[in-house]
């Protein structure tokens, strides 16, 4: 869940989500020696140009290091606690929308970070998605239109929204 305050995005995480991401980071860091040992073992096998195991181990190392850097920065910027309440749809809110004036066609989702998706059963939409951009700042009862990836114009009405409780 993110909010923008003076141009700076703030990501709000529940303690549980923060702890889960910190545990993932700790595990990735702890696995560094095992990955390095695997690379060294594969290097000993000979010709590196035709050594699939070596290249796979190097790719795994690269992915792990990228994730470590991402998680370190993400957790450094994140704020643990509840996102502030808002009088309009904002990142960190659970939103219920109605499609095309059809009372039976509704969807409830969290507008927030992909990182929070693992901590909830709700569908998560990014504030940067087409739908997310369209509903940011909207109020209960507002109707907005956005362009779907297919090119179709989709009209939605904000039924309700509330801060994400975790």
N, C-alpha and C positions, 0 to 999 in steps of 0.2 A: 504494500500500500504506500503510495507516495502522495505528498502534497507539495504544492509549489508555494514558496514563501519568499518574496523578494527576488524571484528569479532562480533561487536555489531549490532543487528538488530534495525533499526529505522523505525517506522511506521509514515507515513505522512497522515494527515487527512485534508480535506477541513474544513473551519470554520463551514459550515453547518453540516457536519458529526460529528465534535467534539461537536457542540451544541446539536445535537440529542442524542448522547451518554451521554452527561452530564445531559440532561433532564431526560433520562431513569434512570440514577444513582440517581438523586435527588428524583424522584418519588419512587424508590425502598426504599430509606432511609426514606422518609416521610411515607411509608406504614408499617414500622416496628412496630409502636404501634398497628395498626389495626390487624396485624398478631398475635402479642403477646396477644391481647385481645381475639382473636378467640381461641387461644390455651387454655387460661384460662377458657373461657366459655365452651369449649368442655371437659376440665378436670373435671369440676363440674358435668358432666353428669354421672360419676360413673366409673365402671370398665374400665381401660385403655386398657386392653388386647383385648377387643371386641368393642372398640370405634373407628369406622372408621373415624368419623369427626375429632377426636383428631389427629389420625395418618396422615390424609390428611393435616391438618393445620400444623403439624410439618414438613411434607415433603415440603409444600409450603414455610415454613420459611427457610428450608435448601437450597432450590433452590435459593430463593431470596438472602440469605447471600452469596452463592457461586457467584452469578452474581454480587453482590456489590463488592466483593473482586476482581473479574476479571476486572470489569470496572474501579475501582480505579487504579489498576496497569496498565491497558491498556492506560488510559488517562494520567497517570503520565509519561509514556514513550513516548507517541505520540508527534509528532511535527506538529503544525498547519501551513499549507502553501502548496506550490506546491513542489512536489518531484523534485529533481534535474534532469535535462535532462541527457540522457545517449546515448552513441554511440552504445550500444548493448541492447538487451532485458534485462530488469531488473524489479523487483517488482515496481508497480506503472505505468506500461506502458500498453497502449491499443495495442493489437497485432492482426494482421490479418494473418492467416495461410491458407495454401492450403494443402489439403490431397492428398497423392499419385499421385502427378503430374496431378491432375484433376482440370483444371481451374474453373470448375463450382462447385467444392466442397470446399468451403472456410468457415472459421469461424472467427468472430471478437469477442474478449473478453478482459477483464481486468485481468492482472496478479497481484493479490493483496490479501489483507486481507478479510476474510468473513465479518468483521464488516462494510466494505465499500459497501457491496452488496446491502444494503437497500437504498443506495443513488444513484443508477444507474440502468438503464434498461439492461445494459450489463451483460452477463454471467461472473461470476468471477471464476477464477481458482487460487488456492493457489500455491505459488512458491514451496511448498513442495510436490505438486501432481506430478504424473509421467510426465504429459505433462509439468508442470511448471519447473521441474528439467531439462528436456530435452532442453527446449528453453532458459533457463537462460544463458546470455552471448552470445547468437547467434546474428548474424547480418542479415540485409536484404539480402535475396537471399540464406541464409544458409538452408540446408536440414538436419534434424535430425530424428532419429528414437527413439521411446519410446515404452515400453511395457504397454499395456492397462491392466486394472484389469482382463479382460477376458483371458489374456495371449497372445493376438494377438500383433504382432509387427506393429506399425503404423508409417508411414513416413509422415512428414510434412515439408513444406517449409515456411520460414518466408517471407511474402509478404511485410508487412510494420509494423511499430510500432511508437508510439508517446506517450509522457507523458499524463497521465490521467488528464483531466481538471476539473473533478468534476461534 
